[in-house]
Amino acid sequence: MANSNASNKENWLNELLDNLRAQEHEIMLGGGQKRIDKEHAKGKLTARERIEKLLDEDSDFYELGLWAGYEMYDDVGGCPGGGVVTGVGKVEGRDCMIVANDATVKAGAWFPITAKKNLRAQEIAIENHIPLIYLVDSAGVFLPMQDEIFPDKDHFGRMFRNNAVISAKGIPQIAAIMGSCVAGGAYLPIMSDEALIVDGTGSVFLAGSYLVKAAIGESVDNETLGGATTHTEISGVTDYKMKDDEECLETIRDLVGKLGPHKTAGFNRKEAKLPSRSSAEIFDILPESRTSPYDMNELLECIIDEDSFTEFKKGYGQSLITGYARIDGWSVGIVANQRSISRTKKGEMQIGGVIYSDSADKAARFIMNCNQKKIPLIFFQDVTGFMIGKRSEHGGIIKDGAKMVNAMSNSTVPKITVVVGNSYGAGNYAMCGRAYDPRFMFAWPTANIAVMSGASAAKTLTQIKIATMKKKGEEVSEEKQNELMEEITDRYNKQTDVRYAASRLWVDAIIHPAETRDRISNALECANLNPDIEEFKTGVIQT
């Protein structure tokens, strides 16, 4: 029977992963094969084909934001991947952030999520001093949603502001105009350090021929208005005229290969050792039920270098694991939720996944130590929140939790977050959720992000709904109550699904558990490119 249960669990996890991979493959097709064929007929490569040719042959492409826009714009035909492909890969041996418009999706038009995804790519580049390569092919703002894209602080215009800020920081930016580039979007490539344009397919102008005719009565075709010849030989707006996509991409590789030297943070790295346990064992460790206990130490053994873990305050605050380790040779500090049940020396039972006063106190001290030693922090989330109840409140759980949040918020060493399972309420905050600026944030397919668990939320929301109906004098039968409970549970479960979070860029990527070590290593490699680490200050700490 035990073997049967293990087999069932493994099948369940594999089925979950297979389902996600099938959906990802569909997203990667962008607007679909017909649209891909149309791009090819114009002599153009697709965004993904361009990236593949741009990267070094032996380089992985660490894609970010693949799920952006998932199920968000179905009423207007959808926006797979947010209409843009972003991620980190090596060009001439150097890590670069690549931003490539997907012209198969609404001609590369910008949806609200497109702006958010572009800004996130720039944010990562700024934080980690990664050179940026823009492969521009976009029809501009998706006009039916212009009010959600154009005027606000983190809308379309912020990207051009970031162009200027990135340049001032000395972070290289290279832009290639490989298709349409119109209106405000025209500033993006031209505010980059260098701009290339592909003859015959690339064009850049503030207003196209139709708008020019309507606005000022001038008749001019788009090629004369803003084609490659115009901007390399007349206006001087662009710097390189390319005959086709292939020459353009090869020229970008040449430019990156000639970049000057760059400083690093100098984070500690030694020769890597493989983990003591195979990544495949993660399937055996993780329970199918997100309320079941398991030992987080066993899971970490599948990720960190063998014999590299030095646990900090092992016997104290046991619902959080803190300690120094190596991941692919990199020295890191780990803060991870322990999901097994433990007992304190005072005999108090502590539930796994819950942050207690002693564990919050321990984590705050450890985070401060890592900042003192200039060691990057890795957070492994499987947290249901802080402990509640009279004993905890009288013991100062809010004060101790505030101490942990303060130390984590003000941390100046790079932070990387991996959501393994639950990520609920203030626990998400304390364990470096999206609002607390992790350099990168990844989620496993088993992740669940919400203000509270689905079961708790559904019961609470159902009770409120029933109370409201009764106040109005409505009779609420048991059958009706069950129906409401089911309806609210389904809706809440959809909102807590990891794909819902990834579609809104609350996480940077949904990753296979076996990829975790590689993803963290690449994130640290990127973080190491920024030599500037600010002085660590916490302000007033609650004691």
C-alpha positions as CSV (number, residue, x, y, z in Angstrom):
1,M,0.0,0.0,0.0
2,A,2.9,2.4,0.8
3,N,4.4,1.9,-2.6
4,S,1.0,2.5,-4.2
5,N,0.6,5.8,-2.3
6,A,4.1,6.9,-3.3
7,S,3.3,6.0,-6.9
8,N,0.0,7.9,-6.8
9,K,1.7,11.0,-5.4
10,E,4.5,10.9,-8.0
11,N,1.9,10.5,-10.8
12,W,0.0,13.5,-9.4
13,L,3.1,15.7,-9.4
14,N,4.1,14.6,-12.8
15,E,0.6,15.2,-14.1
16,L,0.7,18.7,-12.7
17,L,4.1,19.4,-14.3
18,D,3.1,17.9,-17.6
19,N,0.0,20.0,-17.7
20,L,2.0,23.2,-17.0
21,R,4.6,22.4,-19.7
22,A,1.8,21.7,-22.3
23,Q,0.3,25.1,-21.5
24,E,3.7,26.8,-21.6
25,H,4.3,25.3,-25.1
26,E,1.0,26.8,-26.3
27,I,2.0,30.2,-24.8
28,M,5.4,30.1,-26.6
29,L,3.5,29.9,-29.9
30,G,2.4,33.4,-29.3
31,G,-0.3,34.3,-31.8
32,G,-0.2,30.8,-33.3
33,Q,1.3,29.1,-36.3
34,K,-0.6,31.2,-38.9
35,R,0.8,34.4,-37.5
36,I,4.3,32.8,-37.3
37,D,4.0,31.9,-41.0
38,K,3.0,35.5,-41.9
39,E,6.2,36.8,-40.2
40,H,8.3,34.3,-42.1
41,A,6.6,35.4,-45.3
42,K,7.8,39.0,-44.6
43,G,11.4,37.7,-44.3
44,K,11.3,38.2,-40.5
45,L,12.2,35.8,-37.7
46,T,9.9,35.5,-34.7
47,A,10.9,36.9,-31.3
48,R,12.0,33.4,-30.0
49,E,13.9,32.6,-33.2
50,R,15.7,36.0,-32.9
51,I,16.7,35.2,-29.3
52,E,17.9,31.7,-30.2
53,K,20.2,33.2,-32.9
54,L,21.4,36.0,-30.6
55,L,22.5,33.8,-27.7
56,D,25.7,31.8,-27.5
57,E,25.2,28.2,-28.7
58,D,25.9,26.8,-25.2
59,S,23.8,29.4,-23.3
60,D,20.5,28.6,-21.6
61,F,17.8,31.2,-21.8
62,Y,16.4,31.9,-18.4
63,E,13.0,33.1,-19.4
64,L,11.1,35.5,-17.1
65,G,7.4,36.4,-17.2
66,L,6.3,33.6,-19.6
67,W,2.8,33.4,-18.0
68,A,2.2,37.1,-18.2
69,G,-1.3,37.9,-19.3
70,Y,-2.5,34.3,-19.0
71,E,-6.4,34.3,-19.1
72,M,-6.4,38.1,-18.5
73,Y,-7.6,39.4,-21.9
74,D,-9.7,36.6,-23.4
75,D,-12.4,39.1,-24.4
76,V,-10.1,40.7,-26.9
77,G,-8.4,37.5,-28.2
78,G,-5.8,37.1,-25.4
79,C,-2.2,38.3,-25.0
80,P,0.1,35.2,-24.7
81,G,3.2,36.0,-22.8
82,G,2.1,39.6,-22.6
83,G,3.2,40.0,-26.2
84,V,6.9,40.2,-25.3
85,V,9.6,37.7,-24.5
86,T,12.0,38.6,-21.7
87,G,14.8,36.7,-20.0
88,V,18.5,36.4,-19.3
89,G,21.1,34.6,-21.5
90,K,24.7,34.8,-22.5
91,V,25.8,36.8,-25.6
92,E,29.5,36.5,-26.3
93,G,30.0,35.1,-22.8
94,R,28.2,38.0,-21.1
95,D,24.9,37.8,-19.2
96,C,22.3,40.1,-21.0
97,M,18.7,40.9,-20.3
98,I,16.8,40.4,-23.6
99,V,13.5,42.1,-24.3
100,A,11.9,41.0,-27.6
101,N,8.5,42.1,-28.9
102,D,6.4,39.2,-30.2
103,A,4.8,40.5,-33.4
104,T,2.6,37.4,-33.7
105,V,0.6,38.7,-30.7
106,K,-1.5,41.7,-31.9
107,A,1.4,43.0,-34.0
108,G,3.4,43.3,-30.8
109,A,1.0,45.9,-29.3
110,W,1.4,46.9,-25.7
111,F,-1.3,45.7,-23.2
112,P,-1.2,46.8,-19.6
113,I,0.7,43.6,-18.7
114,T,3.2,44.2,-21.5
115,A,4.2,47.5,-19.8
116,K,4.5,45.8,-16.5
117,K,6.6,43.0,-17.9
118,N,8.9,45.4,-19.8
119,L,9.4,47.5,-16.6
120,R,10.2,44.3,-14.6
121,A,12.9,43.4,-17.1
122,Q,14.4,46.9,-16.8
123,E,14.1,46.7,-13.0
124,I,16.1,43.4,-12.9
125,A,18.7,45.0,-15.3
126,I,19.0,48.0,-13.0
127,E,19.3,46.1,-9.8
128,N,21.9,43.7,-11.2
129,H,23.7,45.9,-13.7
130,I,22.9,43.6,-16.6
131,P,23.3,44.9,-20.2
132,L,20.0,45.2,-22.0
133,I,19.2,44.2,-25.6
134,Y,15.9,45.3,-27.1
135,L,14.6,43.6,-30.2
136,V,11.9,46.0,-31.2
137,D,8.9,45.0,-33.3
138,S,5.7,46.6,-32.0
139,A,2.6,48.5,-33.3
140,G,2.6,50.5,-30.1
141,V,-0.1,50.9,-27.4
142,F,-3.2,48.7,-27.7
143,L,-5.6,51.6,-28.1
144,P,-8.7,50.1,-26.6
145,M,-6.8,50.0,-23.3
146,Q,-4.8,53.2,-23.6
147,D,-6.1,54.5,-20.3
148,E,-4.5,51.5,-18.5
149,I,-1.2,51.8,-20.3
150,F,-0.4,55.4,-21.0
151,P,-0.6,58.0,-18.2
152,D,0.3,56.6,-14.8
153,K,3.7,56.3,-13.1
154,D,4.3,52.6,-13.9
155,H,2.8,52.7,-17.4
156,F,4.3,53.0,-20.9
157,G,6.3,56.2,-20.4
158,R,8.2,54.8,-17.4
159,M,10.1,52.6,-19.8
160,F,11.7,55.6,-21.6
161,R,12.4,57.2,-18.2
162,N,14.2,54.0,-17.3
163,N,16.2,54.1,-20.6
164,A,17.7,57.4,-19.4
165,V,18.3,56.2,-15.8
166,I,19.9,52.9,-17.0
167,S,22.2,54.9,-19.4
168,A,23.2,57.2,-16.6
169,K,24.2,54.2,-14.5
170,G,26.5,53.0,-17.2
171,I,24.5,49.9,-18.0
172,P,24.8,49.2,-21.7
173,Q,21.6,49.2,-23.8
174,I,21.5,48.1,-27.5
175,A,18.3,48.3,-29.5
176,A,17.4,46.7,-32.8
177,I,14.4,48.0,-34.8
178,M,13.3,44.8,-36.6
179,G,9.8,45.7,-37.4
180,S,7.3,48.5,-36.5
181,C,8.3,51.1,-33.9
182,V,5.8,53.9,-33.7
183,A,4.6,56.9,-31.6
184,G,6.0,57.0,-28.1
185,G,7.6,53.6,-28.6
186,A,10.0,55.2,-31.0
187,Y,11.9,56.7,-28.1
188,L,12.9,53.3,-26.6
189,P,15.5,52.3,-29.2
190,I,16.7,55.9,-29.8
191,M,17.2,56.5,-26.0
192,S,19.4,53.3,-26.0
193,D,23.1,53.7,-26.4
194,E,23.1,52.3,-30.0
195,A,20.3,51.5,-32.4
196,L,20.3,49.2,-35.4
197,I,17.5,49.0,-38.0
198,V,16.7,46.3,-40.5
199,D,16.2,47.5,-44.1
200,G,12.8,46.8,-45.6
201,T,11.1,45.6,-42.4
202,G,12.2,48.0,-39.7
203,S,10.6,51.5,-39.4
204,V,10.5,54.1,-36.7
205,F,8.5,57.3,-36.6
206,L,6.4,59.3,-34.2
207,A,3.4,59.1,-36.5
208,G,2.7,56.7,-39.4
209,S,1.6,57.8,-42.9
210,Y,-2.1,57.6,-42.2
211,L,-1.9,59.8,-39.1
212,V,0.4,62.2,-41.0
213,K,-2.1,62.5,-43.8
214,A,-5.0,63.0,-41.3
215,A,-3.1,65.5,-39.1
216,I,-1.2,67.7,-41.5
217,G,-2.4,66.6,-45.0
218,E,1.0,65.4,-46.1
219,S,1.1,62.2,-48.3
220,V,4.2,60.0,-47.6
221,D,4.8,56.3,-47.5
222,N,6.1,54.7,-44.3
223,E,9.4,53.7,-45.8
224,T,10.2,57.2,-46.8
225,L,8.9,58.5,-43.5
226,G,10.9,56.3,-41.2
227,G,12.6,53.4,-42.9
228,A,16.2,52.2,-42.6
229,T,17.6,54.5,-45.4
230,T,15.9,57.6,-44.0
231,H,17.2,57.1,-40.5
232,T,20.7,56.0,-41.3
233,E,21.4,58.3,-44.2
234,I,19.2,61.3,-43.7
235,S,18.0,61.9,-40.2
236,G,20.9,60.1,-38.4
237,V,18.5,58.7,-35.9
238,T,19.8,55.2,-36.1
239,D,23.4,54.0,-36.2
240,Y,23.5,50.8,-38.2
241,K,21.6,49.7,-41.3
242,M,21.2,45.9,-41.5
243,K,20.2,43.9,-44.6
244,D,18.2,41.3,-42.6
245,D,17.5,39.9,-39.2
246,E,20.5,37.6,-39.3
247,E,23.0,40.3,-40.0
248,C,21.3,42.5,-37.3
249,L,21.7,39.8,-34.6
250,E,25.3,39.0,-35.6
251,T,26.1,42.7,-35.3
252,I,24.6,42.9,-31.8
253,R,26.8,40.0,-30.8
254,D,29.8,41.8,-32.2
255,L,28.9,45.0,-30.2
256,V,28.4,43.0,-27.0
257,G,31.7,41.2,-27.5
258,K,33.5,44.5,-27.7
259,L,32.1,45.9,-24.4
260,G,34.7,47.1,-21.9
261,P,35.5,45.5,-18.5
262,H,33.0,45.6,-15.6
263,K,33.3,45.3,-11.9
264,T,31.5,42.7,-9.7
265,A,30.3,42.5,-6.1
266,G,32.8,39.7,-5.6
267,F,30.4,37.4,-3.8
268,N,32.1,34.3,-2.4
269,R,32.2,31.3,-4.7
270,K,34.1,28.1,-4.6
271,E,34.1,24.9,-6.7
272,A,30.6,23.5,-6.6
273,K,29.6,20.1,-5.1
274,L,26.5,18.2,-6.1
275,P,23.7,18.1,-3.5
276,S,23.7,15.0,-1.2
277,R,20.3,14.1,-2.6
278,S,18.9,13.9,-6.1
279,S,16.5,16.6,-7.2
280,A,14.1,13.7,-8.1
281,E,13.7,13.1,-4.4
282,I,11.8,16.4,-4.1
283,F,8.8,14.4,-5.4
284,D,9.1,12.0,-2.5
285,I,9.5,14.7,0.1
286,L,6.6,17.1,-0.9
287,P,3.2,15.8,0.3
288,E,0.2,16.1,-2.0
289,S,-1.8,17.9,0.7
290,R,-0.5,21.4,1.4
291,T,-1.5,21.0,5.1
292,S,0.6,17.9,5.6
293,P,4.0,18.2,7.4
294,Y,7.4,17.4,5.9
295,D,11.0,18.2,6.8
296,M,12.3,21.2,4.9
297,N,15.9,20.1,5.7
298,E,15.4,17.1,3.4
299,L,14.2,19.3,0.6
300,L,17.2,21.7,1.0
301,E,19.5,18.7,0.7
302,C,18.2,18.3,-2.9
303,I,19.3,21.9,-3.7
304,I,22.4,23.0,-1.7
305,D,26.0,21.7,-2.1
306,E,26.7,18.6,-0.1
307,D,28.2,19.1,3.4
308,S,27.9,22.9,3.0
309,F,25.2,23.7,5.5
310,T,26.0,25.4,8.8
311,E,22.8,25.9,10.7
312,F,22.3,29.1,12.8
313,K,20.5,28.7,16.1
314,K,19.4,25.2,15.3
315,G,17.6,24.5,18.5
316,Y,15.9,27.9,18.8
317,G,12.9,29.2,16.8
318,Q,12.6,25.8,15.0
319,S,9.7,26.8,12.7
320,L,12.2,28.7,10.7
321,I,15.5,27.2,9.4
322,T,18.4,29.7,9.1
323,G,21.9,28.9,8.1
324,Y,24.9,29.4,5.8
325,A,25.3,27.1,2.7
326,R,26.6,26.9,-0.8
327,I,24.4,26.6,-3.9
328,D,26.5,25.7,-7.0
329,G,29.5,27.0,-5.1
330,W,28.0,30.4,-4.2
331,S,28.0,31.3,-0.5
332,V,24.4,32.1,0.6
333,G,22.3,32.6,3.7
334,I,19.1,30.5,3.8
335,V,15.8,31.4,5.5
336,A,13.3,28.6,5.1
337,N,10.0,27.7,6.6
338,Q,10.2,24.3,8.5
339,R,7.0,22.3,7.8
340,S,7.5,19.6,10.4
341,I,6.0,19.9,13.9
342,S,8.5,20.6,16.7
343,R,8.6,21.2,20.5
344,T,10.4,23.9,22.3
345,K,12.5,23.1,25.4
346,K,9.5,24.6,27.4
347,G,7.3,21.9,26.0
348,E,5.3,24.1,23.6
349,M,4.3,22.5,20.3
350,Q,5.0,24.6,17.2
351,I,3.1,23.9,14.0
352,G,5.1,23.7,10.8
353,G,4.8,26.6,8.4
354,V,3.9,29.1,11.1
355,I,6.2,31.9,12.2
356,Y,6.5,32.2,16.0
357,S,8.1,34.9,18.1
358,D,11.3,33.0,18.6
359,S,11.7,32.1,15.0
360,A,11.0,35.7,13.9
361,D,13.6,36.9,16.4
362,K,16.1,34.4,15.1
363,A,15.5,35.2,11.4
364,A,15.9,39.0,12.1
365,R,19.3,38.4,13.7
366,F,20.4,36.0,10.9
367,I,19.4,38.5,8.2
368,M,21.4,41.2,9.9
369,N,24.4,38.8,10.1
370,C,24.2,38.1,6.3
371,N,24.2,41.8,5.6
372,Q,27.2,42.3,7.9
373,K,29.1,39.6,6.0
374,K,27.9,40.6,2.5
375,I,26.2,37.2,1.9
376,P,23.2,37.0,-0.5
377,L,19.9,35.7,1.1
378,I,17.7,32.9,-0.3
379,F,14.2,32.6,1.1
380,F,12.3,29.3,0.7
381,Q,8.6,30.0,1.3
382,D,6.1,27.5,2.6
383,V,4.4,29.7,5.2
384,T,0.8,29.9,6.5
385,G,1.5,33.1,8.5
386,F,2.4,34.3,12.0
387,M,1.1,32.5,15.1
388,I,-2.2,34.0,16.4
389,G,-4.0,33.7,19.8
390,K,-3.8,35.2,23.3
391,R,-0.4,33.6,24.2
392,S,1.2,34.9,21.0
393,E,-0.3,38.3,21.3
394,H,0.8,38.6,24.9
395,G,4.2,37.4,24.0
396,G,4.7,40.2,21.4
397,I,4.3,38.3,18.1
398,I,3.6,41.6,16.3
399,K,6.8,43.2,17.7
400,D,8.9,40.2,16.8
401,G,7.4,39.9,13.4
402,A,8.0,43.6,12.8
403,K,11.6,43.1,13.7
404,M,12.0,40.4,11.1
405,V,10.2,42.4,8.4
406,N,12.3,45.5,9.2
407,A,15.6,43.6,8.9
408,M,14.5,41.9,5.6
409,S,13.1,45.1,4.1
410,N,16.3,47.0,4.7
411,S,18.6,44.2,3.6
412,T,21.0,45.5,1.0
413,V,22.5,42.2,-0.1
414,P,20.7,40.5,-2.9
415,K,17.5,38.6,-2.0
416,I,16.1,35.7,-4.0
417,T,12.8,34.1,-3.2
418,V,11.5,30.6,-4.0
419,V,7.8,29.8,-3.3
420,V,7.7,26.1,-2.6
421,G,4.1,25.8,-1.3
422,N,2.0,28.1,0.8
423,S,2.6,31.8,0.8
424,Y,-0.1,33.3,2.9
425,G,-0.8,36.7,4.5
426,A,2.0,38.4,6.5
427,G,4.1,35.3,6.1
428,N,4.5,36.2,2.4
429,Y,5.7,39.6,3.5
430,A,8.2,38.4,6.2
431,M,9.6,35.8,3.8
432,C,10.4,38.4,1.1
433,G,7.4,38.4,-1.1
434,R,7.1,40.5,-4.2
435,A,6.6,43.7,-2.3
436,Y,10.0,43.4,-0.7
437,D,12.1,43.6,-3.8
438,P,13.7,40.2,-4.2
439,R,16.1,40.4,-7.1
440,F,14.4,37.3,-8.5
441,M,11.2,35.5,-7.3
442,F,10.5,32.0,-8.5
443,A,7.6,29.6,-7.8
444,W,7.1,25.9,-8.0
445,P,3.9,24.5,-9.6
446,T,2.8,23.7,-6.0
447,A,2.9,27.3,-4.9
448,N,-0.2,29.0,-3.6
449,I,-0.2,32.8,-3.0
450,A,-3.0,34.5,-1.1
451,V,-4.0,36.5,2.0
452,M,-5.0,33.2,3.6
453,S,-5.6,29.6,2.7
454,G,-8.5,28.7,0.4
455,A,-10.4,26.8,3.0
456,S,-10.2,29.6,5.6
457,A,-11.1,32.3,3.1
458,A,-14.0,30.4,1.6
459,K,-15.5,29.8,5.1
460,T,-15.1,33.4,6.0
461,L,-16.5,34.8,2.8
462,T,-19.4,32.4,2.8
463,Q,-20.3,33.4,6.4
464,I,-20.2,37.1,5.4
465,K,-22.4,36.4,2.3
466,I,-25.0,34.4,4.3
467,A,-25.1,37.0,7.1
468,T,-25.7,39.8,4.4
469,M,-28.5,37.7,2.8
470,K,-30.2,37.1,6.2
471,K,-30.1,40.8,7.0
472,K,-32.0,41.4,3.8
473,G,-34.6,38.9,5.1
474,E,-33.7,36.2,2.6
475,E,-34.1,32.5,3.6
476,V,-30.8,30.6,3.2
477,S,-31.3,26.9,3.1
478,E,-28.5,24.4,3.8
479,E,-28.5,23.5,0.1
480,K,-28.0,27.2,-0.8
481,Q,-25.3,27.6,1.8
482,N,-23.4,24.6,0.3
483,E,-23.9,26.0,-3.2
484,L,-22.4,29.4,-2.0
485,M,-19.5,27.6,-0.3
486,E,-18.7,25.7,-3.5
487,E,-18.9,28.8,-5.7
488,I,-16.7,30.9,-3.5
489,T,-14.2,28.1,-3.0
490,D,-13.8,27.6,-6.8
491,R,-13.3,31.3,-7.3
492,Y,-10.8,31.7,-4.5
493,N,-8.9,28.6,-5.6
494,K,-8.5,30.0,-9.1
495,Q,-7.1,33.2,-7.6
496,T,-4.6,31.3,-5.4
497,D,-3.4,29.1,-8.3
498,V,0.3,29.8,-9.2
499,R,-0.7,30.5,-12.8
500,Y,-2.9,33.4,-11.6
501,A,0.1,34.8,-9.7
502,A,2.5,34.4,-12.6
503,S,0.0,35.9,-15.1
504,R,0.1,39.1,-13.0
505,L,3.9,38.9,-12.5
506,W,3.7,38.4,-8.8
507,V,6.5,35.9,-9.5
508,D,9.1,36.0,-12.3
509,A,8.8,32.4,-13.4
510,I,7.1,29.1,-12.5
511,I,10.0,26.6,-12.4
512,H,10.3,22.9,-12.2
513,P,11.6,22.0,-8.7
514,A,14.6,20.3,-10.4
515,E,15.6,23.6,-12.0
516,T,15.8,25.5,-8.6
517,R,19.5,25.1,-8.1
518,D,20.4,26.2,-11.6
519,R,18.0,29.2,-11.4
520,I,19.3,30.4,-8.1
521,S,22.9,30.0,-9.4
522,N,22.1,32.1,-12.5
523,A,20.3,34.7,-10.3
524,L,23.4,35.0,-8.1
525,E,25.7,35.3,-11.2
526,C,23.5,38.2,-12.3
527,A,23.4,39.8,-8.8
528,N,27.2,39.6,-8.7
529,L,27.4,42.0,-11.7
530,N,26.3,44.9,-9.5
531,P,29.3,46.0,-7.4
532,D,27.4,48.5,-5.4
533,I,26.1,47.3,-2.1
534,E,24.5,50.1,0.0
535,E,25.2,50.4,3.7
536,F,22.8,48.3,5.8
537,K,20.6,50.3,8.2
538,T,17.5,49.2,9.9
539,G,16.3,52.4,11.6
540,V,14.2,51.7,14.8
541,I,14.1,48.0,15.6
542,Q,11.4,46.7,17.9
543,T,12.8,45.0,21.0
